[in-house]
């Protein structure tokens, strides 16, 4: 089939711009994408897709909308939400049970799945987010789970694509994303499997995971095969965000930690440092798929907090932040991955906000400083907040017109659990 987009400044799409016709092809999952440029800053746009089996027999899709960024001089309030852990299987089918001797896969306990009458609509937190009317939405990774450990485990390209289809066909996603722009990162579960690096032959292979992520979400120019998935956006005078890539360039997880071991890769680190120094934004937020402060579980070797993982690189980066006094100039880290919410400060002075799992059935209570099973057994981290009760939810960040920031944690039903003002 064929499709093109209409984009304009009125809902009726009068005098709208039209993109060239795009062919829908099986080799890229029949997805059509087009990078649109020459848009006005700080403007509300409306759009829809025109599609059909051929160019002369088409129909029009529903109208969606988005707002462009304010630019470096803008001072209007900006708010956004940060999420992770969108576990479709645990929400719809419940927690993992015993191994089925016939399939050799684990079963699901349906009684532990979400029981609300609105289940068919999808995750309740999405409705909560929509009511808050954020400027944009950030998915930090674990947007889907290939390694569901059940009969729906995804190891081939058709199976991996199906995971994306079943997730984002849920009505609450469709409604939210028709009104709120999105930014995407990937983590382990939407790369390959839990704590995955690029090593080994266990399917899906790393290159396939990387390619599928680029195919399924609007993260890079579809015509630029060399485009980097790490990038930075200047939202307005007071806010700039950085989105980093944590899977494509990493050393093997099992490699001995030290100066030669990297999670980000030398090129990405150089880019990150250069662009941070160039920024004069009031708030500089590094949004990472995985934590940098924690504490996390001691058993892992997957991220910058983990003992024997990538602690050396994380610590050296924080030393650089402190040497340049960026932690005193509005620099904070915001992370996904962990299934609990927290606000913590590294002994070097950098503060981190963990958004926690979006889905209640995918949440847990976290590690605390001083816990012998944590990455901080000596309690060197200052933890200002962590959840007392297990729940799904998300982080909302509000940058006011006066140049102040609020970091707000919510549960999936919209109850505010904690707030930090900066």
C-alpha positions, 0 to 999 in steps of 0.5 A, a space after each residue: 500500500 501507500 501512505 502520506 502525511 498531512 500536517 497543518 496548524 488547524 484541526 481541519 488541516 486547511 492549507 496543510 503540507 503533504 509529505 511525498 507518497 511512502 510505500 508500505 513494505 513487508 521488509 520494514 513491517 509495513 511501517 511508514 515514517 518521514 522526517 518533517 522539517 521547516 516547522 515553526 517553533 512553539 507551534 501546535 500542529 495537527 496531522 493525519 495519515 492518508 493511506 490506501 492500496 494505491 494512490 488513487 483509492 485512499 482514506 484519511 486517518 484520525 487527526 492527531 496533534 503535537 507542539 514543536 519545541 519553544 527554542 532557546 529563548 522560550 520560557 513557557 512552562 514545560 512538563 514531561 513524564 518518564 516511564 519504564 517497565 511497561 510489562 504487557 504480559 504481567 499486566 494482562 496474564 499475571 506473574 510467572 508460574 511453574 514450568 510447563 513440562 510440554 512446552 518447557 516454558 513457564 506458565 502465567 498466573 492469571 489471578 495475579 494479572 490486572 483485574 479492573 473492568 478497564 483492562 482491555 484499554 491497557 495500563 491505567 497509568 496512561 490515562 493518568 498521564 493523559 490527564 496531566 497533559 504533559 508536553 512530551 513523554 519519554 520511554 527510557 527502555 523496557 518498552 516491551 519485553 522480548 524475554 517473557 519466559 513463557 510461550 510468548 517469548 520472542 526470539 525471531 523477527 516476526 515474534 519481536 515485531 508482534 511484541 511491539 504490535 500487541 503493546 501499542 495497539 492498546 487504546 490508551 497508548 493510541 489515545 495518549 500518543 495522538 496528543 503527546 509527542 514521544 522520545 524513546 530509548 531502549 534497554 535490555 528487554 527491548 534489545 534482547 533479554 535481561 541484562 543483555 550485552 552484545 555477546 553470545 549467540 542466544 537469540 535474539 542477536 544484538 544486531 537484530 535487537 538494534 535494528 528492530 528498535 530503530 524500525 519500530 519507534 520514531 527515534 532516528 531519521 529513517 533515511 539515515 542508517 548511520 544516525 546515532 540513537 544518542 541525542 540532545 534536545 533544547 526544550 527552552 531557555 531553562 531545559 535541555 535533555 540528553 538521551 543516551 544509548 546504553 546497549 550498542 557500544 558497551 563492553 561485555 558485562 563479564 569484562 573486569 571493571 576498569 578504565 578499558 570497560 565502557 557502557 557508553 563508548 568513547 565517542 558517546 562520552 566525548 559527545 556527552 561531555 562536549 554538549 553538556 559544557 556547551 549548554 547554558 540551560 538552567 536545568 541539564 537532565 541526563 535521561 538514562 535507561 539504567 541507573 547511575 546512583 542507585 543503589 541497585 541489586 548487588 548481584 548484577 553487572 549491568 549498569 554504572 552502579 553495579 559492583 564489577 559492572 560499569 562502576 569505574 566509568 560511572 564514577 569517572 563521569 561523576 568526577 568530571 561533572 563535579 570538576 566542572 561544577 555541573 552538579 551545582 548548575 542544574 545537572 541531574 540524572 533521571 533513570 529507568 530500568 529499576 522497578 521502584 521509584 527513588 530520589 538519591 544523591 551520590 557521595 560525589 554530589 550528583 542527584 538521581 531520580 528513578 521513575 519506577 515501573 509503569 505497571 503495578 504488577 511489574 513493580 517491587 520495593 527497592 534496595 536501600 543504602 546500607 543493605 548488604 545485598 545492594 551496591 551500597 553496603 556502606 551506606 554512602 548514598 543519601 536516599 531522600 525518598 524510596 517507595 514504602 509500598 510497591 506500586 506502578 507509576 511514573 516520574 513527572 518533571 515540571 520546569 516552570 516559567 521562572 526557571 525552577 523545577 519540580 520532580 513529582 512521583 505518582 502511582 498509576 492512579 494519579 496519587 502524588 507520592 513525593 515531590 522535590 523542588 529545585 
